[in-house]
Amino acid sequence: MIFTSLVFWSGLVLIPFIVLLPDLIVKAVKNTVWKSITEAAREQEIRKSDPGNLFHAQDYRSS
C-alpha cells in the first residue's frame, strides 16, 4: 500500500533534493565569490586562455 502512495514517491524524490539544495547553493556562491587561484586557473584552462596571467593579477592570493 505504501508503494502506491503518491506522497511516498514524491517525498522520496523531493526530500533529498530539498535537503541538498542549500549545500549546492553555498558551494556555488563560495566558488563564485571567493575563488581560489586553483579554481581561477581551471576556469582559464576551460576557456582555452593562458592561466599565466592570473599570477600577475592582484586579486588572487596563494593559499
PDBQT receptor file of N, H, CA, C and O in Angstrom, charges set to zero:
ATOM      1  N   MET A   1       0.815  -1.191   0.000  1.00  0.00    +0.000 N 
ATOM      2  CA  MET A   1       0.000   0.000   0.000  1.00  0.00    +0.000 C 
ATOM      3  C   MET A   1       0.860   1.256   0.000  1.00  0.00    +0.000 C 
ATOM      4  O   MET A   1       0.487   2.262  -0.604  1.00  0.00    +0.000 OA
ATOM      5  N   ILE A   2       1.996   1.207   0.665  1.00  0.00    +0.000 N 
ATOM      6  H   ILE A   2       2.299   0.390   1.155  1.00  0.00    +0.000 HD
ATOM      7  CA  ILE A   2       2.845   2.390   0.713  1.00  0.00    +0.000 C 
ATOM      8  C   ILE A   2       3.478   2.696  -0.645  1.00  0.00    +0.000 C 
ATOM      9  O   ILE A   2       3.715   3.860  -0.966  1.00  0.00    +0.000 OA
ATOM     10  N   PHE A   3       3.756   1.654  -1.451  1.00  0.00    +0.000 N 
ATOM     11  H   PHE A   3       3.563   0.708  -1.190  1.00  0.00    +0.000 HD
ATOM     12  CA  PHE A   3       4.403   1.860  -2.747  1.00  0.00    +0.000 C 
ATOM     13  C   PHE A   3       3.456   2.430  -3.795  1.00  0.00    +0.000 C 
ATOM     14  O   PHE A   3       3.909   2.880  -4.847  1.00  0.00    +0.000 OA
ATOM     15  N   THR A   4       2.177   2.422  -3.536  1.00  0.00    +0.000 N 
ATOM     16  H   THR A   4       1.809   2.057  -2.681  1.00  0.00    +0.000 HD
ATOM     17  CA  THR A   4       1.217   3.010  -4.468  1.00  0.00    +0.000 C 
ATOM     18  C   THR A   4       0.837   4.430  -4.065  1.00  0.00    +0.000 C 
ATOM     19  O   THR A   4       0.028   5.065  -4.740  1.00  0.00    +0.000 OA
ATOM     20  N   SER A   5       1.401   4.928  -2.992  1.00  0.00    +0.000 N 
ATOM     21  H   SER A   5       2.059   4.412  -2.444  1.00  0.00    +0.000 HD
ATOM     22  CA  SER A   5       1.061   6.259  -2.488  1.00  0.00    +0.000 C 
ATOM     23  C   SER A   5       1.876   7.331  -3.208  1.00  0.00    +0.000 C 
ATOM     24  O   SER A   5       3.098   7.231  -3.315  1.00  0.00    +0.000 OA
ATOM     25  N   LEU A   6       1.193   8.341  -3.692  1.00  0.00    +0.000 N 
ATOM     26  H   LEU A   6       0.200   8.423  -3.605  1.00  0.00    +0.000 HD
ATOM     27  CA  LEU A   6       1.852   9.462  -4.361  1.00  0.00    +0.000 C 
ATOM     28  C   LEU A   6       2.699  10.270  -3.371  1.00  0.00    +0.000 C 
ATOM     29  O   LEU A   6       3.750  10.791  -3.743  1.00  0.00    +0.000 OA
ATOM     30  N   VAL A   7       2.261  10.376  -2.141  1.00  0.00    +0.000 N 
ATOM     31  H   VAL A   7       1.407   9.952  -1.839  1.00  0.00    +0.000 HD
ATOM     32  CA  VAL A   7       3.005  11.101  -1.116  1.00  0.00    +0.000 C 
ATOM     33  C   VAL A   7       4.361  10.428  -0.864  1.00  0.00    +0.000 C 
ATOM     34  O   VAL A   7       5.371  11.115  -0.712  1.00  0.00    +0.000 OA
ATOM     35  N   PHE A   8       4.389   9.114  -0.821  1.00  0.00    +0.000 N 
ATOM     36  H   PHE A   8       3.568   8.556  -0.945  1.00  0.00    +0.000 HD
ATOM     37  CA  PHE A   8       5.633   8.380  -0.601  1.00  0.00    +0.000 C 
ATOM     38  C   PHE A   8       6.623   8.651  -1.722  1.00  0.00    +0.000 C 
ATOM     39  O   PHE A   8       7.777   8.986  -1.455  1.00  0.00    +0.000 OA
ATOM     40  N   TRP A   9       6.192   8.512  -2.975  1.00  0.00    +0.000 N 
ATOM     41  H   TRP A   9       5.255   8.240  -3.192  1.00  0.00    +0.000 HD
ATOM     42  CA  TRP A   9       7.111   8.675  -4.108  1.00  0.00    +0.000 C 
ATOM     43  C   TRP A   9       7.550  10.121  -4.289  1.00  0.00    +0.000 C 
ATOM     44  O   TRP A   9       8.706  10.377  -4.626  1.00  0.00    +0.000 OA
ATOM     45  N   SER A  10       6.655  11.061  -4.072  1.00  0.00    +0.000 N 
ATOM     46  H   SER A  10       5.716  10.853  -3.798  1.00  0.00    +0.000 HD
ATOM     47  CA  SER A  10       7.063  12.465  -4.185  1.00  0.00    +0.000 C 
ATOM     48  C   SER A  10       8.019  12.836  -3.053  1.00  0.00    +0.000 C 
ATOM     49  O   SER A  10       8.955  13.608  -3.262  1.00  0.00    +0.000 OA
ATOM     50  N   GLY A  11       7.791  12.294  -1.861  1.00  0.00    +0.000 N 
ATOM     51  H   GLY A  11       7.030  11.667  -1.691  1.00  0.00    +0.000 HD
ATOM     52  CA  GLY A  11       8.722  12.529  -0.757  1.00  0.00    +0.000 C 
ATOM     53  C   GLY A  11      10.067  11.884  -0.996  1.00  0.00    +0.000 C 
ATOM     54  O   GLY A  11      11.102  12.436  -0.623  1.00  0.00    +0.000 OA
ATOM     55  N   LEU A  12      10.059  10.713  -1.620  1.00  0.00    +0.000 N 
ATOM     56  H   LEU A  12       9.218  10.265  -1.923  1.00  0.00    +0.000 HD
ATOM     57  CA  LEU A  12      11.306  10.012  -1.927  1.00  0.00    +0.000 C 
ATOM     58  C   LEU A  12      12.167  10.805  -2.898  1.00  0.00    +0.000 C 
ATOM     59  O   LEU A  12      13.394  10.729  -2.837  1.00  0.00    +0.000 OA
ATOM     60  N   VAL A  13      11.549  11.556  -3.783  1.00  0.00    +0.000 N 
ATOM     61  H   VAL A  13      10.553  11.617  -3.833  1.00  0.00    +0.000 HD
ATOM     62  CA  VAL A  13      12.280  12.358  -4.758  1.00  0.00    +0.000 C 
ATOM     63  C   VAL A  13      12.563  13.761  -4.221  1.00  0.00    +0.000 C 
ATOM     64  O   VAL A  13      13.679  14.259  -4.366  1.00  0.00    +0.000 OA
ATOM     65  N   LEU A  14      11.585  14.395  -3.614  1.00  0.00    +0.000 N 
ATOM     66  H   LEU A  14      10.678  13.990  -3.497  1.00  0.00    +0.000 HD
ATOM     67  CA  LEU A  14      11.711  15.802  -3.227  1.00  0.00    +0.000 C 
ATOM     68  C   LEU A  14      12.540  16.028  -1.965  1.00  0.00    +0.000 C 
ATOM     69  O   LEU A  14      13.273  17.014  -1.893  1.00  0.00    +0.000 OA
ATOM     70  N   ILE A  15      12.450  15.167  -0.991  1.00  0.00    +0.000 N 
ATOM     71  H   ILE A  15      11.854  14.366  -1.049  1.00  0.00    +0.000 HD
ATOM     72  CA  ILE A  15      13.161  15.397   0.273  1.00  0.00    +0.000 C 
ATOM     73  C   ILE A  15      14.678  15.424   0.086  1.00  0.00    +0.000 C 
ATOM     74  O   ILE A  15      15.313  16.350   0.590  1.00  0.00    +0.000 OA
ATOM     75  N   PRO A  16      15.298  14.464  -0.607  1.00  0.00    +0.000 N 
ATOM     76  CA  PRO A  16      16.747  14.572  -0.820  1.00  0.00    +0.000 C 
ATOM     77  C   PRO A  16      17.140  15.813  -1.629  1.00  0.00    +0.000 C 
ATOM     78  O   PRO A  16      18.166  16.435  -1.351  1.00  0.00    +0.000 OA
ATOM     79  N   PHE A  17      16.332  16.170  -2.620  1.00  0.00    +0.000 N 
ATOM     80  H   PHE A  17      15.499  15.665  -2.845  1.00  0.00    +0.000 HD
ATOM     81  CA  PHE A  17      16.614  17.353  -3.421  1.00  0.00    +0.000 C 
ATOM     82  C   PHE A  17      16.557  18.617  -2.562  1.00  0.00    +0.000 C 
ATOM     83  O   PHE A  17      17.440  19.470  -2.656  1.00  0.00    +0.000 OA
ATOM     84  N   ILE A  18      15.543  18.738  -1.743  1.00  0.00    +0.000 N 
ATOM     85  H   ILE A  18      14.826  18.045  -1.667  1.00  0.00    +0.000 HD
ATOM     86  CA  ILE A  18      15.379  19.917  -0.894  1.00  0.00    +0.000 C 
ATOM     87  C   ILE A  18      16.479  19.989   0.163  1.00  0.00    +0.000 C 
ATOM     88  O   ILE A  18      16.933  21.081   0.504  1.00  0.00    +0.000 OA
ATOM     89  N   VAL A  19      16.907  18.859   0.676  1.00  0.00    +0.000 N 
ATOM     90  H   VAL A  19      16.538  17.972   0.398  1.00  0.00    +0.000 HD
ATOM     91  CA  VAL A  19      17.957  18.836   1.702  1.00  0.00    +0.000 C 
ATOM     92  C   VAL A  19      19.315  19.197   1.103  1.00  0.00    +0.000 C 
ATOM     93  O   VAL A  19      20.108  19.881   1.751  1.00  0.00    +0.000 OA
ATOM     94  N   LEU A  20      19.596  18.749  -0.124  1.00  0.00    +0.000 N 
ATOM     95  H   LEU A  20      18.952  18.193  -0.650  1.00  0.00    +0.000 HD
ATOM     96  CA  LEU A  20      20.890  19.020  -0.749  1.00  0.00    +0.000 C 
ATOM     97  C   LEU A  20      20.970  20.383  -1.422  1.00  0.00    +0.000 C 
ATOM     98  O   LEU A  20      22.071  20.863  -1.693  1.00  0.00    +0.000 OA
ATOM     99  N   LEU A  21      19.853  21.007  -1.695  1.00  0.00    +0.000 N 
ATOM    100  H   LEU A  21      18.959  20.616  -1.475  1.00  0.00    +0.000 HD
ATOM    101  CA  LEU A  21      19.833  22.294  -2.387  1.00  0.00    +0.000 C 
ATOM    102  C   LEU A  21      20.617  23.395  -1.655  1.00  0.00    +0.000 C 
ATOM    103  O   LEU A  21      21.376  24.106  -2.313  1.00  0.00    +0.000 OA
ATOM    104  N   PRO A  22      20.477  23.577  -0.336  1.00  0.00    +0.000 N 
ATOM    105  CA  PRO A  22      21.283  24.605   0.334  1.00  0.00    +0.000 C 
ATOM    106  C   PRO A  22      22.793  24.357   0.220  1.00  0.00    +0.000 C 
ATOM    107  O   PRO A  22      23.560  25.311   0.089  1.00  0.00    +0.000 OA
ATOM    108  N   ASP A  23      23.225  23.110   0.268  1.00  0.00    +0.000 N 
ATOM    109  H   ASP A  23      22.602  22.335   0.375  1.00  0.00    +0.000 HD
ATOM    110  CA  ASP A  23      24.648  22.808   0.115  1.00  0.00    +0.000 C 
ATOM    111  C   ASP A  23      25.142  23.206  -1.268  1.00  0.00    +0.000 C 
ATOM    112  O   ASP A  23      26.229  23.768  -1.403  1.00  0.00    +0.000 OA
ATOM    113  N   LEU A  24      24.359  22.921  -2.285  1.00  0.00    +0.000 N 
ATOM    114  H   LEU A  24      23.476  22.465  -2.176  1.00  0.00    +0.000 HD
ATOM    115  CA  LEU A  24      24.740  23.288  -3.641  1.00  0.00    +0.000 C 
ATOM    116  C   LEU A  24      24.795  24.797  -3.826  1.00  0.00    +0.000 C 
ATOM    117  O   LEU A  24      25.689  25.312  -4.499  1.00  0.00    +0.000 OA
ATOM    118  N   ILE A  25      23.845  25.504  -3.233  1.00  0.00    +0.000 N 
ATOM    119  H   ILE A  25      23.119  25.086  -2.686  1.00  0.00    +0.000 HD
ATOM    120  CA  ILE A  25      23.826  26.966  -3.336  1.00  0.00    +0.000 C 
ATOM    121  C   ILE A  25      25.030  27.565  -2.634  1.00  0.00    +0.000 C 
ATOM    122  O   ILE A  25      25.670  28.469  -3.171  1.00  0.00    +0.000 OA
ATOM    123  N   VAL A  26      25.352  27.078  -1.441  1.00  0.00    +0.000 N 
ATOM    124  H   VAL A  26      24.833  26.344  -1.005  1.00  0.00    +0.000 HD
ATOM    125  CA  VAL A  26      26.507  27.592  -0.705  1.00  0.00    +0.000 C 
ATOM    126  C   VAL A  26      27.801  27.325  -1.471  1.00  0.00    +0.000 C 
ATOM    127  O   VAL A  26      28.671  28.194  -1.540  1.00  0.00    +0.000 OA
ATOM    128  N   LYS A  27      27.932  26.145  -2.038  1.00  0.00    +0.000 N 
ATOM    129  H   LYS A  27      27.226  25.440  -1.982  1.00  0.00    +0.000 HD
ATOM    130  CA  LYS A  27      29.137  25.809  -2.790  1.00  0.00    +0.000 C 
ATOM    131  C   LYS A  27      29.273  26.677  -4.044  1.00  0.00    +0.000 C 
ATOM    132  O   LYS A  27      30.372  27.122  -4.373  1.00  0.00    +0.000 OA
ATOM    133  N   ALA A  28      28.171  26.917  -4.738  1.00  0.00    +0.000 N 
ATOM    134  H   ALA A  28      27.277  26.555  -4.471  1.00  0.00    +0.000 HD
ATOM    135  CA  ALA A  28      28.205  27.751  -5.941  1.00  0.00    +0.000 C 
ATOM    136  C   ALA A  28      28.580  29.190  -5.600  1.00  0.00    +0.000 C 
ATOM    137  O   ALA A  28      29.386  29.802  -6.300  1.00  0.00    +0.000 OA
ATOM    138  N   VAL A  29      28.005  29.730  -4.536  1.00  0.00    +0.000 N 
ATOM    139  H   VAL A  29      27.350  29.233  -3.967  1.00  0.00    +0.000 HD
ATOM    140  CA  VAL A  29      28.323  31.112  -4.134  1.00  0.00    +0.000 C 
ATOM    141  C   VAL A  29      29.769  31.202  -3.672  1.00  0.00    +0.000 C 
ATOM    142  O   VAL A  29      30.470  32.153  -4.015  1.00  0.00    +0.000 OA
ATOM    143  N   LYS A  30      30.217  30.231  -2.906  1.00  0.00    +0.000 N 
ATOM    144  H   LYS A  30      29.647  29.459  -2.627  1.00  0.00    +0.000 HD
ATOM    145  CA  LYS A  30      31.598  30.234  -2.410  1.00  0.00    +0.000 C 
ATOM    146  C   LYS A  30      32.605  30.187  -3.560  1.00  0.00    +0.000 C 
ATOM    147  O   LYS A  30      33.596  30.917  -3.549  1.00  0.00    +0.000 OA
ATOM    148  N   ASN A  31      32.352  29.328  -4.553  1.00  0.00    +0.000 N 
ATOM    149  H   ASN A  31      31.547  28.735  -4.562  1.00  0.00    +0.000 HD
ATOM    150  CA  ASN A  31      33.277  29.209  -5.676  1.00  0.00    +0.000 C 
ATOM    151  C   ASN A  31      33.197  30.390  -6.627  1.00  0.00    +0.000 C 
ATOM    152  O   ASN A  31      34.122  30.614  -7.407  1.00  0.00    +0.000 OA
ATOM    153  N   THR A  32      32.119  31.146  -6.580  1.00  0.00    +0.000 N 
ATOM    154  H   THR A  32      31.367  30.965  -5.947  1.00  0.00    +0.000 HD
ATOM    155  CA  THR A  32      31.984  32.315  -7.444  1.00  0.00    +0.000 C 
ATOM    156  C   THR A  32      32.561  33.563  -6.790  1.00  0.00    +0.000 C 
ATOM    157  O   THR A  32      33.272  34.334  -7.435  1.00  0.00    +0.000 OA
ATOM    158  N   VAL A  33      32.259  33.762  -5.522  1.00  0.00    +0.000 N 
ATOM    159  H   VAL A  33      31.682  33.136  -4.998  1.00  0.00    +0.000 HD
ATOM    160  CA  VAL A  33      32.673  34.994  -4.845  1.00  0.00    +0.000 C 
ATOM    161  C   VAL A  33      34.092  34.892  -4.303  1.00  0.00    +0.000 C 
ATOM    162  O   VAL A  33      34.888  35.808  -4.506  1.00  0.00    +0.000 OA
ATOM    163  N   TRP A  34      34.427  33.809  -3.626  1.00  0.00    +0.000 N 
ATOM    164  H   TRP A  34      33.781  33.064  -3.462  1.00  0.00    +0.000 HD
ATOM    165  CA  TRP A  34      35.747  33.639  -3.032  1.00  0.00    +0.000 C 
ATOM    166  C   TRP A  34      36.514  32.556  -3.781  1.00  0.00    +0.000 C 
ATOM    167  O   TRP A  34      36.708  31.451  -3.275  1.00  0.00    +0.000 OA
ATOM    168  N   LYS A  35      36.936  32.883  -4.969  1.00  0.00    +0.000 N 
ATOM    169  H   LYS A  35      36.778  33.781  -5.380  1.00  0.00    +0.000 HD
ATOM    170  CA  LYS A  35      37.594  31.920  -5.848  1.00  0.00    +0.000 C 
ATOM    171  C   LYS A  35      39.076  31.808  -5.491  1.00  0.00    +0.000 C 
ATOM    172  O   LYS A  35      39.749  32.818  -5.282  1.00  0.00    +0.000 OA
ATOM    173  N   SER A  36      39.576  30.576  -5.424  1.00  0.00    +0.000 N 
ATOM    174  H   SER A  36      39.029  29.756  -5.594  1.00  0.00    +0.000 HD
ATOM    175  CA  SER A  36      40.995  30.375  -5.164  1.00  0.00    +0.000 C 
ATOM    176  C   SER A  36      41.766  30.464  -6.473  1.00  0.00    +0.000 C 
ATOM    177  O   SER A  36      41.175  30.450  -7.553  1.00  0.00    +0.000 OA
ATOM    178  N   ILE A  37      43.075  30.555  -6.372  1.00  0.00    +0.000 N 
ATOM    179  H   ILE A  37      43.555  30.567  -5.495  1.00  0.00    +0.000 HD
ATOM    180  CA  ILE A  37      43.910  30.639  -7.567  1.00  0.00    +0.000 C 
ATOM    181  C   ILE A  37      43.798  29.356  -8.391  1.00  0.00    +0.000 C 
ATOM    182  O   ILE A  37      43.875  29.401  -9.619  1.00  0.00    +0.000 OA
ATOM    183  N   THR A  38      43.617  28.225  -7.729  1.00  0.00    +0.000 N 
ATOM    184  H   THR A  38      43.554  28.189  -6.732  1.00  0.00    +0.000 HD
ATOM    185  CA  THR A  38      43.476  26.953  -8.446  1.00  0.00    +0.000 C 
ATOM    186  C   THR A  38      42.187  26.929  -9.260  1.00  0.00    +0.000 C 
ATOM    187  O   THR A  38      42.190  26.517 -10.419  1.00  0.00    +0.000 OA
ATOM    188  N   GLU A  39      41.089  27.369  -8.656  1.00  0.00    +0.000 N 
ATOM    189  H   GLU A  39      41.087  27.704  -7.714  1.00  0.00    +0.000 HD
ATOM    190  CA  GLU A  39      39.820  27.403  -9.373  1.00  0.00    +0.000 C 
ATOM    191  C   GLU A  39      39.856  28.392 -10.531  1.00  0.00    +0.000 C 
ATOM    192  O   GLU A  39      39.296  28.126 -11.594  1.00  0.00    +0.000 OA
ATOM    193  N   ALA A  40      40.514  29.533 -10.330  1.00  0.00    +0.000 N 
ATOM    194  H   ALA A  40      40.969  29.749  -9.466  1.00  0.00    +0.000 HD
ATOM    195  CA  ALA A  40      40.623  30.517 -11.402  1.00  0.00    +0.000 C 
ATOM    196  C   ALA A  40      41.465  29.972 -12.553  1.00  0.00    +0.000 C 
ATOM    197  O   ALA A  40      41.144  30.215 -13.716  1.00  0.00    +0.000 OA
ATOM    198  N   ALA A  41      42.531  29.244 -12.250  1.00  0.00    +0.000 N 
ATOM    199  H   ALA A  41      42.792  29.047 -11.305  1.00  0.00    +0.000 HD
ATOM    200  CA  ALA A  41      43.365  28.648 -13.300  1.00  0.00    +0.000 C 
ATOM    201  C   ALA A  41      42.581  27.585 -14.063  1.00  0.00    +0.000 C 
ATOM    202  O   ALA A  41      42.706  27.485 -15.283  1.00  0.00    +0.000 OA
ATOM    203  N   ARG A  42      41.779  26.796 -13.364  1.00  0.00    +0.000 N 
ATOM    204  H   ARG A  42      41.678  26.878 -12.372  1.00  0.00    +0.000 HD
ATOM    205  CA  ARG A  42      40.952  25.789 -14.043  1.00  0.00    +0.000 C 
ATOM    206  C   ARG A  42      39.962  26.445 -15.006  1.00  0.00    +0.000 C 
ATOM    207  O   ARG A  42      39.760  25.967 -16.123  1.00  0.00    +0.000 OA
ATOM    208  N   GLU A  43      39.349  27.543 -14.561  1.00  0.00    +0.000 N 
ATOM    209  H   GLU A  43      39.514  27.931 -13.654  1.00  0.00    +0.000 HD
ATOM    210  CA  GLU A  43      38.406  28.238 -15.433  1.00  0.00    +0.000 C 
ATOM    211  C   GLU A  43      39.107  28.797 -16.662  1.00  0.00    +0.000 C 
ATOM    212  O   GLU A  43      38.559  28.755 -17.764  1.00  0.00    +0.000 OA
ATOM    213  N   GLN A  44      40.321  29.323 -16.480  1.00  0.00    +0.000 N 
ATOM    214  H   GLN A  44      40.766  29.357 -15.585  1.00  0.00    +0.000 HD
ATOM    215  CA  GLN A  44      41.069  29.856 -17.618  1.00  0.00    +0.000 C 
ATOM    216  C   GLN A  44      41.423  28.750 -18.606  1.00  0.00    +0.000 C 
ATOM    217  O   GLN A  44      41.377  28.961 -19.818  1.00  0.00    +0.000 OA
ATOM    218  N   GLU A  45      41.773  27.582 -18.097  1.00  0.00    +0.000 N 
ATOM    219  H   GLU A  45      41.811  27.411 -17.112  1.00  0.00    +0.000 HD
ATOM    220  CA  GLU A  45      42.097  26.468 -18.985  1.00  0.00    +0.000 C 
ATOM    221  C   GLU A  45      40.867  25.973 -19.731  1.00  0.00    +0.000 C 
ATOM    222  O   GLU A  45      40.968  25.573 -20.891  1.00  0.00    +0.000 OA
ATOM    223  N   ILE A  46      39.715  25.994 -19.083  1.00  0.00    +0.000 N 
ATOM    224  H   ILE A  46      39.634  26.319 -18.141  1.00  0.00    +0.000 HD
ATOM    225  CA  ILE A  46      38.479  25.593 -19.751  1.00  0.00    +0.000 C 
ATOM    226  C   ILE A  46      38.149  26.576 -20.867  1.00  0.00    +0.000 C 
ATOM    227  O   ILE A  46      37.664  26.180 -21.927  1.00  0.00    +0.000 OA
ATOM    228  N   ARG A  47      38.413  27.866 -20.626  1.00  0.00    +0.000 N 
ATOM    229  H   ARG A  47      38.807  28.188 -19.765  1.00  0.00    +0.000 HD
ATOM    230  CA  ARG A  47      38.157  28.887 -21.640  1.00  0.00    +0.000 C 
ATOM    231  C   ARG A  47      39.223  28.917 -22.730  1.00  0.00    +0.000 C 
ATOM    232  O   ARG A  47      39.130  29.700 -23.676  1.00  0.00    +0.000 OA
ATOM    233  N   LYS A  48      40.232  28.065 -22.594  1.00  0.00    +0.000 N 
ATOM    234  H   LYS A  48      40.308  27.429 -21.826  1.00  0.00    +0.000 HD
ATOM    235  CA  LYS A  48      41.342  27.970 -23.551  1.00  0.00    +0.000 C 
ATOM    236  C   LYS A  48      42.165  29.258 -23.619  1.00  0.00    +0.000 C 
ATOM    237  O   LYS A  48      42.669  29.625 -24.680  1.00  0.00    +0.000 OA
ATOM    238  N   SER A  49      42.295  29.935 -22.485  1.00  0.00    +0.000 N 
ATOM    239  H   SER A  49      41.885  29.637 -21.623  1.00  0.00    +0.000 HD
ATOM    240  CA  SER A  49      43.152  31.116 -22.426  1.00  0.00    +0.000 C 
ATOM    241  C   SER A  49      44.312  30.837 -21.471  1.00  0.00    +0.000 C 
ATOM    242  O   SER A  49      44.284  29.863 -20.719  1.00  0.00    +0.000 OA
ATOM    243  N   ASP A  50      45.295  31.666 -21.503  1.00  0.00    +0.000 N 
ATOM    244  H   ASP A  50      45.318  32.458 -22.114  1.00  0.00    +0.000 HD
ATOM    245  CA  ASP A  50      46.519  31.459 -20.746  1.00  0.00    +0.000 C 
ATOM    246  C   ASP A  50      46.291  31.709 -19.258  1.00  0.00    +0.000 C 
ATOM    247  O   ASP A  50      45.957  32.831 -18.878  1.00  0.00    +0.000 OA
ATOM    248  N   PRO A  51      46.460  30.697 -18.405  1.00  0.00    +0.000 N 
ATOM    249  CA  PRO A  51      46.285  30.919 -16.969  1.00  0.00    +0.000 C 
ATOM    250  C   PRO A  51      47.469  31.639 -16.329  1.00  0.00    +0.000 C 
ATOM    251  O   PRO A  51      47.412  31.970 -15.144  1.00  0.00    +0.000 OA
ATOM    252  N   GLY A  52      48.533  31.887 -17.077  1.00  0.00    +0.000 N 
ATOM    253  H   GLY A  52      48.580  31.617 -18.039  1.00  0.00    +0.000 HD
ATOM    254  CA  GLY A  52      49.690  32.585 -16.525  1.00  0.00    +0.000 C 
ATOM    255  C   GLY A  52      49.397  34.017 -16.125  1.00  0.00    +0.000 C 
ATOM    256  O   GLY A  52      50.078  34.578 -15.267  1.00  0.00    +0.000 OA
ATOM    257  N   ASN A  53      48.385  34.612 -16.743  1.00  0.00    +0.000 N 
ATOM    258  H   ASN A  53      47.831  34.156 -17.440  1.00  0.00    +0.000 HD
ATOM    259  CA  ASN A  53      48.027  35.993 -16.403  1.00  0.00    +0.000 C 
ATOM    260  C   ASN A  53      47.494  36.108 -14.977  1.00  0.00    +0.000 C 
ATOM    261  O   ASN A  53      47.530  37.190 -14.391  1.00  0.00    +0.000 OA
ATOM    262  N   LEU A  54      47.006  35.017 -14.418  1.00  0.00    +0.000 N 
ATOM    263  H   LEU A  54      46.977  34.138 -14.893  1.00  0.00    +0.000 HD
ATOM    264  CA  LEU A  54      46.467  35.051 -13.058  1.00  0.00    +0.000 C 
ATOM    265  C   LEU A  54      47.538  35.315 -12.014  1.00  0.00    +0.000 C 
ATOM    266  O   LEU A  54      47.265  35.906 -10.969  1.00  0.00    +0.000 OA
ATOM    267  N   PHE A  55      48.747  34.879 -12.299  1.00  0.00    +0.000 N 
ATOM    268  H   PHE A  55      48.969  34.399 -13.148  1.00  0.00    +0.000 HD
ATOM    269  CA  PHE A  55      49.816  35.030 -11.317  1.00  0.00    +0.000 C 
ATOM    270  C   PHE A  55      50.306  36.469 -11.218  1.00  0.00    +0.000 C 
ATOM    271  O   PHE A  55      50.996  36.829 -10.264  1.00  0.00    +0.000 OA
ATOM    272  N   HIS A  56      49.955  37.283 -12.192  1.00  0.00    +0.000 N 
ATOM    273  H   HIS A  56      49.394  36.991 -12.967  1.00  0.00    +0.000 HD
ATOM    274  CA  HIS A  56      50.341  38.689 -12.157  1.00  0.00    +0.000 C 
ATOM    275  C   HIS A  56      49.217  39.582 -11.657  1.00  0.00    +0.000 C 
ATOM    276  O   HIS A  56      49.435  40.768 -11.410  1.00  0.00    +0.000 OA
ATOM    277  N   ALA A  57      48.009  39.029 -11.501  1.00  0.00    +0.000 N 
ATOM    278  H   ALA A  57      47.831  38.065 -11.701  1.00  0.00    +0.000 HD
ATOM    279  CA  ALA A  57      46.864  39.803 -11.046  1.00  0.00    +0.000 C 
ATOM    280  C   ALA A  57      46.947  40.028  -9.538  1.00  0.00    +0.000 C 
ATOM    281  O   ALA A  57      47.489  39.197  -8.808  1.00  0.00    +0.000 OA
ATOM    282  N   GLN A  58      46.417  41.136  -9.085  1.00  0.00    +0.000 N 
ATOM    283  H   GLN A  58      45.977  41.810  -9.677  1.00  0.00    +0.000 HD
ATOM    284  CA  GLN A  58      46.441  41.478  -7.666  1.00  0.00    +0.000 C 
ATOM    285  C   GLN A  58      45.259  40.889  -6.903  1.00  0.00    +0.000 C 
ATOM    286  O   GLN A  58      45.283  40.864  -5.672  1.00  0.00    +0.000 OA
ATOM    287  N   ASP A  59      44.223  40.414  -7.600  1.00  0.00    +0.000 N 
ATOM    288  H   ASP A  59      44.204  40.435  -8.599  1.00  0.00    +0.000 HD
ATOM    289  CA  ASP A  59      43.005  39.939  -6.942  1.00  0.00    +0.000 C 
ATOM    290  C   ASP A  59      43.179  38.594  -6.257  1.00  0.00    +0.000 C 
ATOM    291  O   ASP A  59      42.454  38.292  -5.309  1.00  0.00    +0.000 OA
ATOM    292  N   TYR A  60      44.109  37.790  -6.707  1.00  0.00    +0.000 N 
ATOM    293  H   TYR A  60      44.698  38.035  -7.477  1.00  0.00    +0.000 HD
ATOM    294  CA  TYR A  60      44.245  36.431  -6.201  1.00  0.00    +0.000 C 
ATOM    295  C   TYR A  60      45.518  36.295  -5.357  1.00  0.00    +0.000 C 
ATOM    296  O   TYR A  60      46.588  36.792  -5.706  1.00  0.00    +0.000 OA
ATOM    297  N   ARG A  61      45.347  35.600  -4.237  1.00  0.00    +0.000 N 
ATOM    298  H   ARG A  61      44.477  35.196  -3.954  1.00  0.00    +0.000 HD
ATOM    299  CA  ARG A  61      46.494  35.332  -3.369  1.00  0.00    +0.000 C 
ATOM    300  C   ARG A  61      46.689  33.833  -3.261  1.00  0.00    +0.000 C 
ATOM    301  O   ARG A  61      45.717  33.079  -3.290  1.00  0.00    +0.000 OA
ATOM    302  N   SER A  62      47.911  33.396  -3.140  1.00  0.00    +0.000 N 
ATOM    303  H   SER A  62      48.701  34.009  -3.117  1.00  0.00    +0.000 HD
ATOM    304  CA  SER A  62      48.141  31.962  -2.983  1.00  0.00    +0.000 C 
ATOM    305  C   SER A  62      47.716  31.541  -1.590  1.00  0.00    +0.000 C 
ATOM    306  O   SER A  62      47.854  32.294  -0.626  1.00  0.00    +0.000 OA
ATOM    307  N   SER A  63      47.189  30.312  -1.499  1.00  0.00    +0.000 N 
ATOM    308  H   SER A  63      47.077  29.700  -2.282  1.00  0.00    +0.000 HD
ATOM    309  CA  SER A  63      46.704  29.848  -0.204  1.00  0.00    +0.000 C 
ATOM    310  C   SER A  63      47.669  28.967   0.499  1.00  0.00    +0.000 C 
ATOM    311  O   SER A  63      47.390  28.502   1.604  1.00  0.00    +0.000 OA
TER     312      SER A  63
